Amino acid sequence: MNVNIRTAGSVQVVELSGELDANTSPVAQQQILPLAKAGSRILLDMSQVSFMSSAGLRLLLSTYRQVATQGGTVALAGLSEDLKDTMSMTGFLSFFAVHDTPEGGVAAMQAGS
C-alpha cells in the first residue's frame, strides 16, 4: 500500500494504491488521521486500490468519524465497481460523497457541495 498526500487548494488529496487490508490499513491510518483537523476537507482517491478487506472499511469509517467530529468532510473518488458494490451492500457508501474522478471530487469539495 502506497499513500501519497497532496494539497489541491483547500482539499487534502490522499492517493491510495495497492491492497487495503489488515496488514496495510494501520500504515495508511497513521498517515491519514493526522489530517483530521478542524474544518479539514479530505478526498480519498481510491482509483488505484485493487482490493479492500473489512479492515479497509474500518479505516474509512474511522477516518470519517475523526474528520466529522472536527467539523470536516471526507469524500471518495475513483471507486471501482467492486468497491462501490461492497460499500453499498454494507451501508458504508452512505457516509461519503462519491465522485468519479479525483479532479471532480476536488472541484465539488472546493465548491462546498
Secondary structure, 3 states (H helix, E strand, C coil): CEEEEEEECCEEEEEEEEEECCCCHHHHHHHHHHHCCCCCEEEEEEEEEEEECHHHHHHHHHHHHHHHHCCCEEEEECCCHHHHHHHHHHCHHHHCEEECCHHHHHHHHHHCC
